[in-house]
Amino acid sequence: MFKKSIAGAVLALLPAAAFAQTTLTAETTSPGSTPHYIDTTLAAILDADGVATMQITEGATLTNSVQAVAEGQLDMAPAPLILPFLLSRGVGPYSGVGAEKGAELAGNLRALFFSAPSAQLFGHYNSGSIQGIEDIEGKRIYNGPPRGAALTTGRAAIQLLSGLKDGEGYEGVQTPWPDTVSTITGGAVDGWTLPEGLPSGRQIAIAAAGGTTIYDMPSDLLNSELGQQIVNAPGNAPYSIPVDEFRAAYAGNDITIVTDDDTFDTFALAFAQIVPATMDEDLAYQITKSYLAGQERFKTGSPRGPYLFLSFGDIDGKSQGVCGAVTMKLHPGAVRAYEEAGHSIADCVKP
């Protein structure tokens, strides 16, 4: 797996000596992804504010990153909320951990803020064997990395679109994130389903090799019993954007957007920016305070900024997907920063 380290500059003198030489270790996804943008933007903000230096490892598998934070081996990572949920039960990619140890590890996680930036979509090349969602059966479909949250949601998306399961009605293809684009552009698959920010550099790179078509989840399927089970499943959240805005985000690229109405509707991966519960409270407060103050930079630093669904205001828990099957408490320092800024925090999110 390709990884690359990014280190921030040594910081100037800080108002509080406790933060003068703070260095945070973090892992994130590959360049071009939404978690990568959020993490590198946060790193720049913390650097500018003199709060901390973030040393970020790119191209990480977040399944491993979540466990590393829970074990105290890593200071920060973006976590699809399905992963702490699975960890707490010791199932799925954490089956080797076991239920008792998994629950203990999940209890060591705290959030600084939340987001829902990656929407599940389905795509194919216009010149390929797939010409619509009715053509999925019997095809090779890229549906995510070898394991983890994205693979779970990728399989769910194809089941919703076609009624087919991986390995039964179609052949699922998985590779590590850094190999996604080359796998698709190299002709190894007939179609793909991916969680993407808006606009997605990955989708633009894929379309550079030939015209593509991207689909949302048709309303009748999304509103079906299975569709609502998927939307409300642990770690997911509803996602809806006016289709004109979605198309505008890809203007100038050979990408066709297909929906059945005037909105691009699907489900998003709900995320938390996680840290160990043992993180110093004042440090968590300073990080969250800088994050909240950096709202404009997050929104204007990239075309995808307005579509990150970052939690810059009140936190009710339900909108963030953390007061149902998934339990994810805010760090006490984060709670202090939010409340100091005048935002309300639901009791179910408080530690």
MOSUL-V393021 format. One record per residue. PSI is psi in radians with two decimals (NA if undefined). NEAR is the number of other C-alpha atoms within 10 Angstrom. D_LAST is the distance of its C-alpha to the last C-alpha in Angstrom with 1 decimal. Layout:
psi:PSI near:NEAR d_last:D_LAST
psi:PSI near:NEAR d_last:D_LAST
This chain:
psi:2.27 near:12 d_last:35.6
psi:2.27 near:12 d_last:36.2
psi:2.61 near:15 d_last:33.8
psi:2.38 near:13 d_last:34.2
psi:2.38 near:11 d_last:32.4
psi:2.19 near:14 d_last:31.7
psi:2.36 near:14 d_last:31.3
psi:2.94 near:18 d_last:30.7
psi:2.78 near:13 d_last:33.0
psi:2.33 near:14 d_last:32.7
psi:2.78 near:19 d_last:31.1
psi:3.08 near:13 d_last:32.8
psi:2.42 near:12 d_last:31.9
psi:2.77 near:14 d_last:28.5
psi:-0.59 near:10 d_last:27.6
psi:2.17 near:10 d_last:25.2
psi:-0.45 near:9 d_last:26.7
psi:-0.43 near:12 d_last:23.5
psi:0.10 near:18 d_last:23.6
psi:-0.67 near:17 d_last:27.4
psi:0.48 near:16 d_last:27.7
psi:2.22 near:15 d_last:24.2
psi:2.21 near:17 d_last:24.9
psi:2.31 near:16 d_last:22.4
psi:2.39 near:16 d_last:23.5
psi:2.71 near:26 d_last:22.8
psi:2.59 near:30 d_last:24.3
psi:-3.13 near:26 d_last:25.2
psi:-3.04 near:24 d_last:27.7
psi:2.71 near:22 d_last:31.4
psi:2.48 near:17 d_last:32.9
psi:-0.29 near:16 d_last:33.4
psi:2.79 near:22 d_last:30.2
psi:-0.79 near:26 d_last:27.5
psi:-0.63 near:25 d_last:24.7
psi:-0.76 near:20 d_last:27.3
psi:-0.77 near:22 d_last:27.9
psi:-0.80 near:21 d_last:24.3
psi:-0.76 near:22 d_last:23.8
psi:-0.56 near:18 d_last:27.2
psi:-0.75 near:18 d_last:26.7
psi:-0.73 near:20 d_last:23.4
psi:-0.74 near:25 d_last:25.3
psi:-0.66 near:18 d_last:28.1
psi:-0.77 near:21 d_last:25.9
psi:-0.63 near:23 d_last:24.2
psi:-0.87 near:19 d_last:27.7
psi:-0.59 near:16 d_last:29.2
psi:-0.08 near:17 d_last:26.6
psi:0.51 near:22 d_last:27.0
psi:-0.82 near:27 d_last:23.4
psi:2.82 near:26 d_last:24.0
psi:2.26 near:24 d_last:26.3
psi:2.18 near:25 d_last:25.2
psi:1.89 near:20 d_last:27.3
psi:2.27 near:25 d_last:27.1
psi:2.13 near:20 d_last:28.7
psi:2.88 near:21 d_last:30.0
psi:0.40 near:21 d_last:30.9
psi:2.71 near:22 d_last:28.2
psi:2.00 near:20 d_last:27.3
psi:-0.40 near:21 d_last:23.6
psi:-0.79 near:21 d_last:23.5
psi:-0.66 near:15 d_last:24.3
psi:-0.74 near:24 d_last:22.1
psi:-0.78 near:28 d_last:18.9
psi:-0.64 near:24 d_last:19.9
psi:-0.69 near:20 d_last:20.9
psi:-0.77 near:26 d_last:17.5
psi:-0.56 near:27 d_last:15.9
psi:-0.03 near:16 d_last:18.7
psi:0.25 near:18 d_last:18.3
psi:-0.17 near:13 d_last:21.7
psi:2.52 near:19 d_last:20.7
psi:-0.49 near:22 d_last:18.5
psi:2.59 near:30 d_last:18.0
psi:2.67 near:28 d_last:19.2
psi:2.30 near:25 d_last:19.2
psi:1.97 near:28 d_last:18.1
psi:2.24 near:29 d_last:19.6
psi:-0.28 near:27 d_last:16.9
psi:-0.49 near:25 d_last:19.5
psi:-0.85 near:26 d_last:19.3
psi:-0.58 near:29 d_last:15.8
psi:-0.84 near:21 d_last:16.8
psi:-0.66 near:24 d_last:20.1
psi:-0.71 near:28 d_last:18.7
psi:-0.34 near:23 d_last:16.5
psi:-0.10 near:19 d_last:19.8
psi:0.71 near:22 d_last:22.1
psi:3.04 near:16 d_last:24.4
psi:-2.27 near:15 d_last:26.3
psi:-0.19 near:15 d_last:26.3
psi:0.35 near:21 d_last:24.2
psi:-0.50 near:13 d_last:26.6
psi:-0.32 near:11 d_last:27.8
psi:-0.67 near:18 d_last:24.4
psi:2.73 near:14 d_last:24.4
psi:-0.79 near:17 d_last:21.9
psi:-0.87 near:12 d_last:20.7
psi:-0.65 near:16 d_last:20.3
psi:-0.75 near:23 d_last:18.9
psi:-0.69 near:18 d_last:16.0
psi:-0.78 near:16 d_last:15.4
psi:-0.79 near:23 d_last:15.7
psi:-0.57 near:26 d_last:13.4
psi:-0.22 near:18 d_last:10.6
psi:0.01 near:17 d_last:11.4
psi:2.47 near:26 d_last:10.7
psi:2.69 near:29 d_last:8.5
psi:2.60 near:27 d_last:10.1
psi:-0.62 near:25 d_last:11.8
psi:3.04 near:24 d_last:13.7
psi:2.84 near:27 d_last:15.4
psi:2.90 near:26 d_last:19.0
psi:1.15 near:28 d_last:21.6
psi:-0.21 near:26 d_last:24.7
psi:1.93 near:27 d_last:26.7
psi:2.40 near:24 d_last:28.9
psi:2.28 near:23 d_last:30.9
psi:2.92 near:22 d_last:34.7
psi:2.42 near:23 d_last:37.9
psi:2.87 near:27 d_last:40.9
psi:2.83 near:27 d_last:44.3
psi:2.46 near:24 d_last:47.4
psi:-0.42 near:17 d_last:50.0
psi:0.05 near:10 d_last:52.7
psi:-2.97 near:13 d_last:51.1
psi:-0.27 near:14 d_last:51.5
psi:2.22 near:18 d_last:48.6
psi:0.06 near:15 d_last:49.5
psi:3.00 near:16 d_last:46.8
psi:-0.27 near:17 d_last:44.0
psi:-0.09 near:9 d_last:46.7
psi:0.24 near:13 d_last:47.9
psi:-0.58 near:23 d_last:44.9
psi:2.30 near:18 d_last:46.5
psi:0.03 near:13 d_last:48.1
psi:2.92 near:16 d_last:46.8
psi:2.08 near:19 d_last:44.8
psi:2.17 near:27 d_last:41.4
psi:2.14 near:26 d_last:39.0
psi:0.32 near:29 d_last:35.5
psi:-3.01 near:25 d_last:33.2
psi:3.04 near:21 d_last:32.7
psi:-0.44 near:13 d_last:33.5
psi:2.97 near:16 d_last:30.0
psi:-3.01 near:20 d_last:26.5
psi:-0.73 near:24 d_last:24.9
psi:-0.64 near:23 d_last:27.8
psi:-0.71 near:21 d_last:30.3
psi:-0.83 near:15 d_last:28.5
psi:-0.56 near:26 d_last:28.5
psi:-0.78 near:25 d_last:32.0
psi:-0.68 near:20 d_last:33.4
psi:-0.68 near:22 d_last:31.8
psi:-0.78 near:28 d_last:33.5
psi:-0.65 near:25 d_last:36.9
psi:-0.69 near:17 d_last:36.6
psi:-0.75 near:19 d_last:35.9
psi:-0.63 near:18 d_last:38.8
psi:-0.25 near:16 d_last:41.3
psi:0.14 near:13 d_last:40.3
psi:2.63 near:19 d_last:40.8
psi:2.59 near:17 d_last:38.8
psi:2.23 near:17 d_last:38.8
psi:-0.15 near:11 d_last:41.8
psi:-1.15 near:10 d_last:43.4
psi:-0.25 near:16 d_last:44.4
psi:2.88 near:18 d_last:43.8
psi:1.96 near:20 d_last:43.2
psi:2.41 near:22 d_last:39.8
psi:2.28 near:21 d_last:40.0
psi:2.46 near:17 d_last:37.1
psi:2.82 near:17 d_last:37.2
psi:2.66 near:17 d_last:34.7
psi:-0.78 near:20 d_last:33.5
psi:-0.31 near:18 d_last:36.0
psi:0.06 near:14 d_last:38.8
psi:-0.96 near:20 d_last:37.9
psi:-0.80 near:16 d_last:40.3
psi:-0.59 near:13 d_last:43.2
psi:-0.75 near:18 d_last:42.8
psi:-0.84 near:20 d_last:43.1
psi:-0.40 near:16 d_last:45.8
psi:-0.05 near:11 d_last:47.8
psi:0.27 near:11 d_last:48.5
psi:-0.25 near:13 d_last:46.7
psi:2.83 near:21 d_last:45.1
psi:-0.43 near:20 d_last:46.3
psi:3.10 near:28 d_last:43.0
psi:2.63 near:23 d_last:39.4
psi:2.27 near:24 d_last:36.0
psi:2.60 near:24 d_last:33.2
psi:2.11 near:24 d_last:29.9
psi:2.53 near:20 d_last:31.0
psi:3.07 near:25 d_last:30.0
psi:2.10 near:24 d_last:32.6
psi:2.80 near:22 d_last:35.0
psi:2.12 near:19 d_last:34.8
psi:-0.52 near:17 d_last:36.8
psi:-0.78 near:17 d_last:37.1
psi:-0.60 near:22 d_last:38.8
psi:-0.71 near:18 d_last:41.1
psi:-0.68 near:15 d_last:42.1
psi:-0.75 near:24 d_last:42.9
psi:-0.34 near:21 d_last:45.0
psi:-0.35 near:14 d_last:46.9
psi:-0.03 near:13 d_last:48.6
psi:2.65 near:16 d_last:49.7
psi:2.44 near:16 d_last:48.8
psi:2.86 near:22 d_last:45.8
psi:2.35 near:20 d_last:44.4
psi:2.39 near:18 d_last:40.8
psi:2.56 near:21 d_last:39.6
psi:-2.93 near:24 d_last:36.6
psi:2.00 near:24 d_last:35.9
psi:2.51 near:19 d_last:38.6
psi:-0.72 near:16 d_last:37.5
psi:-0.60 near:10 d_last:39.1
psi:-0.73 near:15 d_last:37.3
psi:-0.57 near:22 d_last:33.9
psi:0.00 near:13 d_last:34.3
psi:3.00 near:12 d_last:35.5
psi:-0.79 near:11 d_last:33.6
psi:-0.73 near:15 d_last:33.0
psi:-0.76 near:23 d_last:32.1
psi:-0.55 near:14 d_last:29.4
psi:-0.69 near:13 d_last:28.1
psi:-0.79 near:21 d_last:27.8
psi:-0.68 near:22 d_last:26.3
psi:0.11 near:16 d_last:23.6
psi:2.69 near:17 d_last:23.1
psi:2.21 near:23 d_last:19.8
psi:-0.10 near:29 d_last:19.5
psi:2.87 near:26 d_last:22.1
psi:2.66 near:24 d_last:22.4
psi:2.65 near:19 d_last:25.6
psi:2.17 near:20 d_last:27.7
psi:2.20 near:15 d_last:30.7
psi:2.42 near:14 d_last:32.8
psi:2.31 near:12 d_last:36.3
psi:-0.52 near:19 d_last:38.7
psi:-0.67 near:12 d_last:40.8
psi:-0.68 near:13 d_last:37.8
psi:-0.77 near:16 d_last:37.3
psi:-0.71 near:18 d_last:41.0
psi:-0.56 near:11 d_last:41.2
psi:-0.41 near:15 d_last:38.6
psi:0.26 near:18 d_last:41.1
psi:2.39 near:12 d_last:44.2
psi:-0.10 near:9 d_last:46.9
psi:2.67 near:17 d_last:45.8
psi:1.15 near:16 d_last:47.6
psi:2.13 near:23 d_last:44.7
psi:2.31 near:16 d_last:45.3
psi:2.19 near:16 d_last:42.4
psi:2.16 near:19 d_last:42.9
psi:2.94 near:15 d_last:41.1
psi:0.04 near:14 d_last:42.4
psi:-2.77 near:11 d_last:41.5
psi:0.24 near:12 d_last:40.5
psi:2.64 near:18 d_last:37.0
psi:1.86 near:25 d_last:35.6
psi:2.33 near:24 d_last:33.3
psi:-2.73 near:24 d_last:31.3
psi:2.59 near:27 d_last:27.8
psi:2.73 near:25 d_last:25.4
psi:2.09 near:27 d_last:23.1
psi:2.33 near:25 d_last:19.5
psi:2.71 near:28 d_last:18.0
psi:2.50 near:27 d_last:14.9
psi:1.89 near:21 d_last:15.5
psi:2.63 near:31 d_last:13.7
psi:2.87 near:27 d_last:13.4
psi:2.56 near:25 d_last:12.8
psi:-0.39 near:22 d_last:9.6
psi:-0.03 near:14 d_last:12.4
psi:2.42 near:17 d_last:13.4
psi:2.33 near:13 d_last:14.4
psi:-0.73 near:16 d_last:12.2
psi:-0.63 near:17 d_last:15.4
psi:-0.80 near:17 d_last:16.5
psi:-0.66 near:25 d_last:13.5
psi:-0.83 near:21 d_last:14.1
psi:-0.71 near:21 d_last:17.8
psi:-0.83 near:23 d_last:17.5
psi:-0.66 near:24 d_last:15.6
psi:-0.78 near:22 d_last:17.9
psi:-0.69 near:20 d_last:20.9
psi:-0.86 near:23 d_last:19.8
psi:-0.70 near:19 d_last:19.6
psi:-0.36 near:15 d_last:22.9
psi:0.30 near:18 d_last:24.5
psi:-0.80 near:14 d_last:24.4
psi:-0.66 near:11 d_last:28.2
psi:-0.71 near:15 d_last:28.7
psi:-0.71 near:22 d_last:26.6
psi:-0.45 near:16 d_last:28.6
psi:-0.11 near:11 d_last:32.0
psi:-0.17 near:13 d_last:32.0
psi:2.64 near:16 d_last:32.9
psi:-0.43 near:14 d_last:34.4
psi:-0.10 near:19 d_last:31.4
psi:-0.78 near:22 d_last:29.1
psi:-0.18 near:15 d_last:29.3
psi:0.44 near:20 d_last:28.2
psi:-0.35 near:20 d_last:25.0
psi:0.72 near:18 d_last:22.8
psi:2.60 near:21 d_last:20.3
psi:1.51 near:19 d_last:17.5
psi:-0.01 near:17 d_last:19.0
psi:-2.51 near:14 d_last:18.3
psi:2.61 near:15 d_last:16.2
psi:1.93 near:21 d_last:13.6
psi:-0.13 near:16 d_last:14.2
psi:-0.87 near:21 d_last:12.7
psi:-0.79 near:13 d_last:16.2
psi:-0.50 near:17 d_last:18.0
psi:-0.10 near:26 d_last:15.8
psi:0.52 near:28 d_last:16.1
psi:0.17 near:25 d_last:12.6
psi:0.44 near:17 d_last:12.4
psi:-2.10 near:15 d_last:15.4
psi:-0.59 near:13 d_last:16.5
psi:2.31 near:21 d_last:14.3
psi:2.12 near:19 d_last:10.5
psi:1.91 near:26 d_last:8.9
psi:2.56 near:25 d_last:5.4
psi:2.62 near:25 d_last:6.3
psi:2.49 near:28 d_last:6.7
psi:-0.64 near:21 d_last:6.5
psi:-0.63 near:21 d_last:10.2
psi:-0.72 near:26 d_last:10.3
psi:-0.77 near:27 d_last:8.7
psi:-0.72 near:21 d_last:11.4
psi:-0.75 near:23 d_last:14.0
psi:-0.83 near:24 d_last:13.7
psi:-0.60 near:13 d_last:13.8
psi:-0.56 near:12 d_last:16.6
psi:0.00 near:15 d_last:18.4
psi:0.23 near:11 d_last:18.5
psi:2.56 near:14 d_last:16.2
psi:2.59 near:14 d_last:14.3
psi:2.17 near:18 d_last:10.8
psi:2.52 near:12 d_last:10.6
psi:-0.56 near:12 d_last:8.3
psi:-0.20 near:17 d_last:8.1
psi:-0.30 near:21 d_last:6.5
psi:2.51 near:15 d_last:3.8
psi:NA near:12 d_last:0.0
